[in-house]
């Protein structure tokens, strides 16, 4: 195009006018022209040279993977073991060959969660149908660390039982349930709490340090690459301490945890004395 003559001026257009019209740098034109006119051999791939071809190196990689006791290996480990066998190659070349042949270690499959069975909360139409339990830890001035267990009704969000113990075991965790059964159903016996269910046999899905889902065990499959911690028969509680506060109770209760270990009458007297002291101070 730059060698053609303009019909108006009878002169060549020129390379500068043509490249400016097309929006192409002149350096690109010069580089392509020099590449076509060059008789030199094409440049080789950068990086350390190896005497093995891609096929031979691929077979060496397969041998390293076959000798490994694990299901798969990453390209860095394979590259290091090839160096130990005096096979010189680059990490990028090892990665390229393993990727082309599908020899990379199987990655963790992304968990595809099904439809949500609830919006994050489970409520019932009437009370005494489903209870849930939870626990937290606190520090007392006299006894040291203690574990506080509670039982909550899913319909009314009412606390049906509370219990504090020095050592938090699964037997101590059932004490709030025992208190709630006695208070709501009048005693203990076969069939006395018929129709009441307790949330149990649940699975907690944690991904990247975040709790993604809490669902029954049957609804959470164990995928390849998952780390499963068997907690059947044990109590799983979030590791949260003093994660909330009540404004009124926070003013009446002392700032330590031994208040929860006192008898109900002692707690009531303590709250009354604190209320009277606040009235006199006001």
C-alpha positions as CSV (number, residue, x, y, z in Angstrom):
1,X,0.0,0.0,0.0
2,X,2.8,2.4,0.8
3,X,4.4,1.8,-2.6
4,X,1.2,2.7,-4.6
5,X,0.8,6.1,-6.2
6,X,-1.7,8.6,-5.1
7,X,-4.1,9.5,-8.0
8,X,-4.2,13.1,-7.0
9,X,-0.5,13.8,-6.4
10,X,1.1,11.0,-8.4
11,X,3.4,10.2,-5.5
12,X,3.7,7.2,-3.1
13,X,1.6,7.2,0.0
14,X,4.6,6.4,2.2
15,X,4.9,4.1,5.2
16,X,4.3,6.8,7.8
17,X,0.9,7.8,6.2
18,X,-0.2,4.2,5.8
19,X,0.7,3.1,9.4
20,X,-0.9,6.2,10.8
21,X,-4.1,5.5,8.9
22,X,-4.2,1.8,9.9
23,X,-3.1,2.6,13.5
24,X,-0.1,0.2,13.4
25,X,3.3,1.2,14.7
26,X,6.1,1.3,12.0
27,X,8.3,-0.8,14.3
28,X,5.8,-3.7,13.8
29,X,6.2,-3.4,10.0
30,X,10.0,-3.3,10.2
31,X,10.1,-6.4,12.5
32,X,7.8,-8.4,10.3
33,X,9.8,-7.4,7.2
34,X,13.1,-8.4,8.9
35,X,11.7,-11.7,10.1
36,X,10.6,-12.6,6.5
37,X,14.0,-11.7,5.1
38,X,16.0,-13.4,7.8
39,X,17.7,-16.8,7.0
40,X,18.6,-17.6,10.7
41,X,17.1,-20.7,12.4
42,X,14.2,-20.0,14.7
43,X,15.1,-19.4,18.3
44,X,14.7,-22.4,20.7
45,X,12.6,-22.5,23.9
46,X,14.1,-20.6,26.8
47,X,15.2,-22.4,30.0
48,X,17.6,-25.2,30.9
49,X,18.1,-27.6,28.0
50,X,17.6,-31.3,28.5
51,X,18.8,-34.2,26.4
52,X,15.4,-35.9,26.7
53,X,12.6,-35.2,24.3
54,X,9.1,-34.4,25.5
55,X,8.0,-38.0,25.1
56,X,11.0,-39.4,27.1
57,X,10.5,-36.8,29.8
58,X,6.9,-37.6,30.0
59,X,7.7,-41.2,30.6
60,X,10.2,-40.2,33.3
61,X,7.4,-38.2,35.0
62,X,5.1,-41.2,34.9
63,X,7.8,-43.3,36.5
64,X,8.1,-40.8,39.4
65,X,4.4,-40.8,39.9
66,X,4.2,-44.6,39.8
67,X,6.9,-44.8,42.5
68,X,5.2,-42.3,44.8
69,X,3.1,-43.7,47.7
70,X,0.5,-41.0,47.3
71,X,-2.4,-40.7,44.9
72,X,-0.8,-37.8,43.0
73,X,2.0,-35.3,43.2
74,X,2.5,-31.7,42.2
75,X,4.8,-30.6,39.5
76,X,7.3,-29.1,42.0
77,X,7.8,-32.4,43.8
78,X,8.1,-34.2,40.5
79,X,10.7,-31.7,39.2
80,X,12.7,-32.1,42.4
81,X,12.7,-35.9,42.2
82,X,13.7,-35.7,38.6
83,X,16.7,-33.6,39.6
84,X,17.6,-36.2,42.2
85,X,17.7,-38.7,39.3
86,X,20.0,-36.4,37.4
87,X,17.3,-35.5,34.9
88,X,17.6,-31.8,34.1
89,X,14.5,-29.9,33.2
90,X,12.6,-26.8,34.2
91,X,9.6,-26.4,36.5
92,X,7.6,-24.7,33.7
93,X,8.4,-27.5,31.3
94,X,7.5,-30.2,33.9
95,X,4.2,-28.3,34.6
96,X,3.5,-28.1,30.9
97,X,4.0,-31.8,30.2
98,X,2.0,-32.9,33.3
99,X,-0.8,-30.6,32.4
100,X,-1.0,-31.8,28.8
101,X,-0.9,-35.4,29.8
102,X,-3.4,-34.9,32.7
103,X,-0.8,-36.1,35.3
104,X,-1.3,-33.3,37.8
105,X,-2.5,-34.1,41.3
106,X,-6.3,-34.3,41.5
107,X,-7.6,-31.1,43.0
108,X,-10.3,-30.9,45.6
109,X,-13.6,-31.0,43.9
110,X,-15.8,-28.0,44.6
111,X,-18.7,-29.0,46.8
112,X,-22.0,-28.4,45.1
113,X,-24.6,-27.8,47.8
114,X,-28.2,-28.8,47.2
115,X,-31.2,-26.6,47.9
116,X,-31.4,-25.1,51.3
117,X,-33.8,-26.7,53.6
118,X,-34.3,-23.6,55.7
119,X,-33.2,-19.9,55.7
120,X,-30.6,-20.4,58.4
121,X,-33.1,-20.8,61.3
122,X,-35.3,-23.7,62.2
123,X,-38.6,-22.8,63.8
124,X,-41.6,-25.0,64.7
125,X,-45.3,-24.2,64.7
126,X,-45.7,-24.9,68.4
127,X,-43.4,-25.3,71.4
128,X,-42.0,-28.5,72.8
129,X,-41.5,-30.0,69.4
130,X,-37.8,-29.4,68.8
131,X,-35.1,-28.3,71.2
132,X,-31.5,-27.3,70.5
133,X,-28.5,-27.2,72.8
134,X,-25.4,-25.0,72.9
135,X,-22.5,-24.4,75.1
136,X,-19.9,-21.7,75.9
137,X,-17.0,-21.4,78.3
138,X,-16.4,-18.8,80.9
139,X,-13.8,-18.2,83.7
140,X,-14.7,-18.0,87.3
141,X,-12.7,-16.4,90.1
142,X,-12.7,-19.4,92.4
143,X,-13.1,-22.5,90.2
144,X,-11.3,-21.4,87.0
145,X,-12.7,-22.4,83.7
146,X,-16.3,-23.7,83.5
147,X,-18.6,-24.8,80.7
148,X,-22.2,-23.5,80.5
149,X,-24.8,-25.6,78.7
150,X,-28.2,-24.4,77.6
151,X,-31.3,-25.8,75.9
152,X,-33.5,-23.6,73.7
153,X,-36.9,-24.2,72.3
154,X,-37.0,-23.7,68.5
155,X,-40.5,-22.3,68.5
156,X,-40.3,-19.7,71.3
157,X,-36.5,-19.2,71.6
158,X,-37.0,-19.8,75.4
159,X,-34.3,-21.3,77.5
160,X,-35.8,-24.5,78.9
161,X,-32.6,-25.5,80.9
162,X,-29.2,-24.2,81.9
163,X,-26.3,-26.0,83.6
164,X,-22.7,-25.1,84.4
165,X,-20.0,-27.8,85.0
166,X,-16.3,-27.8,85.7
167,X,-15.7,-30.3,82.9
168,X,-17.9,-30.2,79.8
169,X,-18.8,-33.7,78.8
170,X,-21.6,-35.2,76.8
171,X,-23.3,-36.3,80.0
172,X,-23.2,-32.7,81.4
173,X,-24.6,-31.5,78.1
174,X,-27.8,-33.5,78.8
175,X,-28.5,-31.8,82.1
176,X,-30.4,-28.9,80.5
177,X,-32.5,-31.4,78.6
178,X,-33.3,-33.2,81.9
179,X,-34.3,-29.9,83.5
180,X,-36.5,-28.9,80.6
181,X,-38.3,-32.3,80.5
182,X,-39.0,-32.1,84.2
183,X,-40.2,-28.5,83.9
184,X,-42.3,-28.9,80.8
185,X,-43.6,-32.5,81.1
186,X,-43.7,-32.8,84.9
187,X,-41.3,-35.7,85.4
188,X,-39.5,-38.6,83.8
189,X,-40.8,-41.8,82.4
190,X,-41.3,-43.7,79.2
191,X,-43.2,-41.7,76.6
192,X,-43.5,-38.6,78.8
193,X,-41.8,-36.4,76.2
194,X,-43.3,-38.1,73.2
195,X,-43.1,-35.9,70.0
196,X,-40.1,-33.9,71.3
197,X,-36.9,-34.1,69.2
198,X,-33.4,-32.9,69.8
199,X,-31.1,-31.8,67.0
200,X,-28.3,-34.3,66.8
201,X,-26.3,-36.2,64.2
202,X,-25.4,-33.0,62.4
203,X,-22.5,-32.3,60.2
204,X,-20.6,-29.0,60.0
205,X,-19.0,-28.1,56.7
206,X,-16.0,-25.7,57.1
207,X,-14.3,-24.3,54.0
208,X,-11.4,-21.9,54.2
209,X,-12.0,-21.3,57.9
210,X,-15.7,-20.4,57.4
211,X,-18.7,-22.5,58.5
212,X,-20.5,-22.9,55.2
213,X,-23.3,-25.3,56.2
214,X,-24.8,-27.2,59.1
215,X,-27.0,-30.1,58.0
216,X,-27.7,-33.8,58.9
217,X,-24.9,-36.3,58.2
218,X,-27.0,-38.0,55.5
219,X,-27.3,-34.7,53.5
220,X,-23.5,-33.9,53.5
221,X,-21.5,-36.3,51.4
222,X,-17.8,-36.8,52.0
223,X,-16.0,-35.8,48.8
224,X,-12.5,-36.8,47.7
225,X,-9.9,-34.7,49.4
226,X,-12.2,-33.7,52.4
227,X,-10.8,-34.0,55.9
228,X,-13.4,-35.6,58.0
229,X,-13.3,-35.4,61.8
230,X,-15.5,-38.1,63.5
231,X,-17.3,-36.5,66.5
232,X,-20.1,-39.0,66.9
233,X,-21.0,-39.2,70.6
234,X,-19.3,-35.9,71.4
235,X,-20.5,-32.3,71.8
236,X,-19.6,-29.8,69.0
237,X,-20.0,-26.2,70.1
238,X,-18.7,-23.0,68.5
239,X,-15.6,-21.6,70.2
240,X,-17.1,-18.3,71.1
241,X,-16.7,-16.7,74.5
242,X,-18.7,-13.6,75.5
243,X,-19.9,-13.2,72.0
244,X,-23.1,-11.3,73.1
245,X,-24.3,-9.3,76.0
246,X,-27.7,-8.2,77.5
247,X,-27.8,-4.6,78.5
248,X,-30.0,-5.1,81.6
249,X,-28.4,-8.3,82.8
250,X,-24.9,-6.8,82.1
251,X,-25.7,-4.0,84.6
252,X,-27.0,-6.3,87.3
253,X,-24.6,-9.3,87.1
254,X,-21.0,-9.2,88.3
255,X,-18.3,-9.2,85.6
256,X,-17.1,-12.8,86.4
257,X,-18.5,-16.2,85.6
258,X,-18.9,-17.7,89.0
259,X,-22.4,-16.1,89.2
260,X,-23.7,-19.0,87.0
261,X,-22.4,-21.6,89.4
262,X,-24.5,-20.2,92.3
263,X,-27.8,-21.5,93.5
264,X,-30.9,-19.8,92.1
265,X,-31.8,-18.2,95.4
266,X,-28.3,-16.8,95.8
267,X,-28.4,-15.4,92.2
268,X,-31.7,-13.7,92.9
269,X,-30.4,-12.1,96.1
270,X,-27.3,-10.9,94.3
271,X,-29.4,-9.3,91.6
272,X,-31.7,-7.6,94.1
273,X,-28.7,-6.2,96.1
274,X,-27.2,-4.9,92.8
275,X,-30.5,-3.3,91.8
276,X,-30.9,-1.6,95.3
277,X,-27.3,-0.3,95.1
278,X,-27.9,1.2,91.6
279,X,-31.1,2.9,92.9
280,X,-29.2,4.5,95.8
281,X,-26.4,5.5,93.5
282,X,-28.8,7.2,91.2
